Amino acid sequence: PQGAATRRVGSQFIAEVKTSANKTRLIPFEFSTTQTYVLEFGNTYIRFYKDKGQILDSGSAYEISSPYLTAELFEIKFAQSADVMYIVHPDHKPRKLARTGHTSWTLTDVDFKRGPYLDSNTGSTTMTPSGTSGSVTITASTSTFVAGDVGRLIKIKDGHAKITNYSSGTQVTATTTDDFAATSAETDWALGSWSSVLGYPKTVSFFEQRLIFGGSTNYPQTVWASESGLYEEFDAGDGSAADAFIYTIAANRVNVIRWLAPARDLIVGTVGGEFKVGRPTGEPLKPDNVQITQQTTFGGYTTTPIQIGNAVLFVQRQQRKVREFSYRFEDDAYLAPDMTLLAEHITDSGITQMDYQQE
């Protein structure tokens, strides 16, 4: 209906990246239709672009430091809410990038205070805090801690703390965020799900007022969902509708989670297949109604998927095919047809990133 084919317009040179010899990744940051940025992620730095130009500070390219190395850039996953973007990588603590002005950006660790935690202790090992608030020494009755636990959360009954120093396998120092009830030995305790030893989440997304993390080095099939409306609170509580929840995908083989995508349902892409995080019709997602079921078995690559209308486009595991994951009413299921079927030569070298232009 548009008539004859026309040649697209050319691209426009804006600026050279910081180091052209290194791979660089571009990530969008969209606050509104009038305030959008392009972020240049390079080796331990981030630069910024807006309105067809590079943001400068005193005549030089404005940049901030980051922990991400060149080899890690294409494993970064992100999710944005207003002026804050949550960024994850399995080898780094989750971070958030915040904007308060064109030349005012900060990248900080997410300050989790109440989880997520591993399953509560079921054995006879006890934890004894030396005090109830502030900086306290926590002593375990058996060797439990490792040096990599610094920065890890610990919960004793209803009290929460963050480990700040490792002394031995039976003793650490921690700073409380919610005071401990007493200084007696307790068997009711749990350690945080993430640490430099266990690994950090590989992917992140928003869904129904929750911040969702997926997969880590030691827990590759686990999904962690925040409390409703409180993106940095992960206390499971008593399992009420607004509480956080943790769910591990049950499958015949290990399906490492590679991406999350919010659509009609929350879609979980793994190495071995695609799953939907469903719930009963008309109900919000909550701890007592989570249903994760496999829909297709193609498997995905680490490339961030793109949502277009009601469909999610993802790159298949071998990086050669783009599939359109969408719900089909007549089948009452999700299908993922191959979108590159008629032009497979285009992807011979493998897809590493993809983007979508609406017009």
Buried (B, 14 or more C-beta within 10 A) or exposed (E): EEEEEEEEEEEEEEEEBBEEEEBBBEBEBEBEEEEEBBBBBBBEBBBBBEEEEBBEEEEEBBBBEBBBBBEBBBBBBBBBEEBBBBBBBBBBBBBBBEBEEBEEBEBEEBEBBBBBBBEEBEEEBBBBBBEEBEEBBBBBBEEBBBEEBBBBBBBBBEBBBBBEEBEEBBBBBBEBBBBBEEEEBBBEBBBBBBBBEBBBBBBBBBBBBBBBBBBBBBBBBBBBBBBBEBBBBBBBBEEEEBBBBBBEBEBEEEBBBBBBBBBEBBBBBBBBBBBBBBBEEEEEBBBEEBEBEBBBEBBBBBBBBBBEEEBBBBBBBEBBBBBBBBBEEEEEEBBBEBEBEEEEEEBEEEBEEEEEEEE
